[in-house]
């Protein structure tokens, strides 16, 4: 399958100008990827978040912070998808079983797109690592169509405390989190937590439609030898889905999955096209 690479150091104008003559990379004749290739924790995460999003067909989709392209590739099967990822290292082994456009860049790459360009936007585990979260959220809202949806997955501080105290038996880190300190992800560095309510506060055109928990039980499960078994994975995913919108379980989930709808095409001036340098 074909994927298109925009260079990160190209200006938005150059990106548009080059759109008809971009270099492409060929995924070759490699066999289709399988979900079972992923680490057990990531496999369960994908199963849950994809079930929460549901089937998407015939839409224009943006995957912002697409990483290794697993979710981009999944939804590219039935949709026109553009993925944005700043790290060439992450893209080295990107999944490319289905055709989608890959932009190597950050939020500044979105300035190449008109207002209301996408029906659906995916932004999973990204904002924790961004300096100016409000600028990114408002730029995502700008390129989202009125009535379109944006799926944001974020770390939940209470879920991290539960993981540290129960699964990892690290009381010191659990207390540090309760004291308001940040934690660290092995691949991406410092996790800078923010509140679920911050997103709507940053961008008034986004209204929360659905809120889910992800990995409520996984991070309390001590018998890790079972985690890679497909029968266990499917049973745990079903259990996680069953409680994902029950508030008492969602509050202690490791991740929160927030789905917003863009209410109006008329954005307040404060939310119109942030300049991202």
C-alpha positions as CSV (number, residue, x, y, z in Angstrom):
1,X,0.0,0.0,0.0
2,X,1.1,3.6,-0.6
3,X,1.8,6.1,2.1
4,X,2.9,9.7,1.4
5,X,5.5,11.5,3.4
6,X,5.6,15.2,3.9
7,X,8.9,16.6,5.2
8,X,8.6,18.3,8.6
9,X,10.7,21.2,7.5
10,X,8.5,22.1,4.6
11,X,6.3,25.2,4.9
12,X,2.5,24.7,4.7
13,X,2.6,26.5,1.3
14,X,5.2,24.0,0.1
15,X,3.1,21.1,1.3
16,X,0.2,22.3,-0.7
17,X,2.3,23.0,-3.7
18,X,4.0,19.5,-3.6
19,X,0.7,17.6,-3.1
20,X,0.6,16.4,-6.6
21,X,4.2,15.3,-6.9
22,X,5.1,13.9,-3.5
23,X,7.5,11.0,-3.1
24,X,5.9,7.9,-1.9
25,X,7.0,4.8,-0.1
26,X,5.7,1.3,-1.0
27,X,4.7,-1.0,1.7
28,X,5.6,-3.9,-0.6
29,X,4.1,-7.4,-0.5
30,X,4.4,-7.9,3.2
31,X,1.6,-9.8,4.8
32,X,-1.1,-7.9,6.6
33,X,-0.4,-7.0,10.2
34,X,-2.3,-8.7,13.0
35,X,-3.4,-7.3,16.3
36,X,-1.6,-10.1,18.0
37,X,1.7,-8.7,17.0
38,X,1.3,-5.9,19.5
39,X,2.4,-6.1,23.2
40,X,-0.4,-7.4,25.4
41,X,-1.2,-4.0,27.0
42,X,-1.4,-2.2,23.7
43,X,-3.5,-4.9,22.1
44,X,-6.1,-4.6,24.9
45,X,-6.0,-0.8,24.6
46,X,-6.7,-0.9,20.9
47,X,-9.5,-3.4,21.3
48,X,-11.2,-1.2,23.9
49,X,-10.7,2.2,22.2
50,X,-11.8,1.0,18.8
51,X,-14.9,-0.6,20.3
52,X,-15.7,2.7,22.0
53,X,-15.2,4.7,18.8
54,X,-17.2,2.2,16.7
55,X,-17.3,1.6,13.0
56,X,-16.3,4.6,10.9
57,X,-16.9,4.4,7.1
58,X,-16.7,6.9,4.3
59,X,-15.3,9.7,6.5
60,X,-12.5,12.1,6.2
61,X,-10.3,11.4,9.3
62,X,-7.3,13.0,10.9
63,X,-5.1,11.0,13.2
64,X,-3.0,13.5,15.1
65,X,0.0,12.0,16.8
66,X,-0.4,8.8,14.9
67,X,2.7,7.0,16.3
68,X,3.4,3.7,14.6
69,X,0.2,4.0,12.6
70,X,-1.7,1.1,14.1
71,X,-5.0,3.1,14.5
72,X,-4.4,5.1,11.3
73,X,-4.1,1.8,9.4
74,X,-7.1,0.3,11.1
75,X,-9.5,3.2,10.1
76,X,-7.8,3.7,6.7
77,X,-9.5,0.5,5.5
78,X,-12.8,2.3,5.0
79,X,-12.0,6.0,5.2
80,X,-9.9,8.7,3.7
81,X,-7.3,9.2,6.4
82,X,-4.4,11.7,7.0
83,X,-2.0,10.9,9.8
84,X,0.4,13.4,11.5
85,X,3.4,12.3,13.5
86,X,6.6,14.3,14.3
87,X,8.9,11.4,15.0
88,X,10.5,9.7,12.0
89,X,11.7,7.0,14.5
90,X,8.1,6.1,15.3
91,X,7.3,5.9,11.6
92,X,10.2,3.5,10.8
93,X,7.9,0.5,11.4
94,X,4.6,2.1,10.7
95,X,1.7,-0.1,9.8
96,X,0.8,0.5,6.1
97,X,-1.6,-2.3,5.1
98,X,-4.1,0.2,3.9
99,X,-3.5,3.4,1.9
100,X,-3.4,6.6,3.9
101,X,-1.4,9.9,3.8
102,X,1.4,10.3,6.4
103,X,2.6,13.8,7.3
104,X,5.8,14.0,9.2
105,X,5.3,17.1,11.3
106,X,3.6,18.7,14.3
107,X,0.6,21.0,14.9
108,X,2.0,23.6,12.5
109,X,1.3,21.1,9.6
110,X,-2.4,21.6,10.2
111,X,-2.2,25.2,8.9
112,X,-2.2,23.6,5.4
113,X,-5.8,22.5,5.9
114,X,-9.0,24.6,5.5
115,X,-11.4,25.1,8.3
116,X,-13.8,22.1,8.7
117,X,-11.6,19.7,6.7
118,X,-12.3,16.5,8.7
119,X,-15.4,14.5,9.9
120,X,-13.5,12.8,12.7
121,X,-10.2,13.5,14.5
122,X,-8.2,11.0,16.6
123,X,-5.8,12.4,19.3
124,X,-4.7,9.6,21.6
125,X,-2.1,10.1,24.3
126,X,-0.7,13.3,22.8
127,X,-1.7,16.3,24.8
128,X,0.2,15.1,27.9
129,X,3.5,15.8,26.0
130,X,2.5,19.1,24.4
131,X,3.6,22.5,25.8
132,X,0.7,24.5,24.6
133,X,-2.3,22.2,24.9
134,X,-4.9,24.9,24.3
135,X,-3.3,25.9,21.0
136,X,-3.3,22.3,19.8
137,X,-6.9,21.6,20.9
138,X,-8.2,24.8,19.2
139,X,-6.3,24.1,16.0
140,X,-7.8,20.6,15.9
141,X,-11.3,22.1,16.5
142,X,-10.7,24.5,13.6
143,X,-10.1,21.7,11.1
144,X,-13.0,19.7,12.4
145,X,-16.3,20.0,10.6
146,X,-19.3,21.4,12.5
147,X,-21.1,18.3,13.9
148,X,-17.8,16.4,13.6
149,X,-16.3,14.4,16.5
150,X,-12.9,14.3,18.1
151,X,-11.7,11.3,20.1
152,X,-9.1,12.3,22.8
153,X,-7.5,9.7,25.0
154,X,-5.6,11.0,28.1
155,X,-3.8,9.7,31.2
156,X,-5.9,9.7,34.3
157,X,-4.0,10.6,37.5
158,X,-6.2,8.5,39.8
159,X,-5.6,5.4,37.6
160,X,-1.9,5.9,37.7
161,X,-2.0,6.1,41.5
162,X,-3.9,2.8,41.6
163,X,-1.3,1.2,39.3
164,X,1.6,2.4,41.4
165,X,0.0,1.4,44.7
166,X,-1.4,-2.0,43.6
167,X,0.4,-3.5,40.6
168,X,3.9,-1.9,40.9
169,X,3.9,-1.6,44.7
170,X,5.6,1.8,44.5
171,X,4.2,3.7,47.4
172,X,6.6,6.6,47.0
173,X,5.5,7.3,43.4
174,X,1.8,6.9,44.4
175,X,2.3,9.6,47.0
176,X,4.1,11.8,44.6
177,X,1.2,11.6,42.2
178,X,-1.2,12.4,44.9
179,X,0.9,15.5,45.8
180,X,0.4,16.7,42.2
181,X,3.7,15.5,40.7
182,X,3.9,14.2,37.2
183,X,4.9,10.7,36.1
184,X,7.0,9.4,33.3
185,X,6.3,7.3,30.2
186,X,9.2,5.0,29.0
187,X,8.9,6.2,25.4
188,X,7.8,9.8,25.6
189,X,9.1,11.2,28.9
190,X,7.2,13.3,31.4
191,X,3.4,12.9,31.5
192,X,2.0,16.3,32.2
193,X,-1.5,15.6,33.5
194,X,-4.5,17.8,32.8
195,X,-8.2,17.7,33.8
196,X,-11.0,16.3,31.6
197,X,-12.8,19.6,31.9
198,X,-9.8,21.6,30.5
199,X,-10.6,20.7,26.9
200,X,-14.0,22.3,26.8
201,X,-12.6,25.3,28.8
202,X,-9.8,25.7,26.2
203,X,-12.2,25.5,23.2
204,X,-15.8,26.5,23.7
205,X,-17.0,25.0,20.4
206,X,-16.3,21.5,21.7
207,X,-19.1,19.8,23.7
208,X,-18.4,16.6,25.6
209,X,-20.6,13.8,24.1
210,X,-19.2,10.6,25.7
211,X,-16.7,9.8,28.4
212,X,-15.2,6.3,28.9
213,X,-12.6,4.6,31.1
214,X,-9.9,2.4,29.6
215,X,-7.9,-0.2,31.5
216,X,-9.8,0.0,34.8
217,X,-8.8,-3.6,35.8
218,X,-5.6,-4.2,33.7
219,X,-3.4,-2.3,36.0
220,X,-4.6,-4.1,39.1
221,X,-4.2,-7.6,37.5
222,X,-1.2,-9.4,39.1
223,X,-1.3,-12.6,37.0
224,X,0.5,-11.2,34.0
225,X,1.2,-14.6,32.5
226,X,-2.4,-14.6,31.3
227,X,-2.2,-11.2,29.5
228,X,-1.0,-12.5,26.2
229,X,-3.7,-15.2,25.8
230,X,-6.3,-14.2,23.3
231,X,-9.2,-15.8,25.2
232,X,-8.2,-13.7,28.3
233,X,-7.8,-10.6,26.2
234,X,-11.2,-10.9,24.8
235,X,-12.9,-11.6,28.1
236,X,-11.0,-8.7,29.8
237,X,-12.0,-6.3,26.9
238,X,-15.6,-7.3,27.4
239,X,-15.4,-6.7,31.1
240,X,-13.7,-3.3,30.6
241,X,-16.3,-2.3,28.1
242,X,-19.1,-3.2,30.5
243,X,-17.8,-0.8,33.2
244,X,-16.3,1.9,30.9
245,X,-19.2,4.3,31.4
246,X,-19.9,3.5,35.0
247,X,-18.7,6.5,36.9
248,X,-17.2,4.7,39.9
249,X,-15.0,2.5,37.6
250,X,-14.2,5.3,35.2
251,X,-12.8,7.4,38.0
252,X,-10.0,4.9,38.6
253,X,-9.3,3.9,35.0
254,X,-5.7,4.3,33.7
255,X,-6.9,6.3,30.7
256,X,-9.9,8.5,30.0
257,X,-11.4,8.5,26.5
258,X,-13.3,11.7,25.8
259,X,-15.4,12.2,22.7
260,X,-16.3,15.8,21.8
261,X,-18.7,17.2,19.1
262,X,-18.0,20.5,17.5
263,X,-21.2,22.5,18.0
264,X,-21.0,25.4,15.6
265,X,-19.1,26.6,12.6
266,X,-18.8,30.0,14.2
267,X,-15.8,30.0,16.6
268,X,-15.2,32.8,19.0
269,X,-12.3,35.0,18.0
270,X,-10.2,33.7,20.9
271,X,-10.4,30.2,19.2
272,X,-9.8,31.2,15.6
273,X,-6.7,29.8,14.0
274,X,-3.9,29.9,16.6
275,X,-0.5,30.8,15.2
276,X,1.8,27.9,16.0
277,X,5.5,28.6,15.5
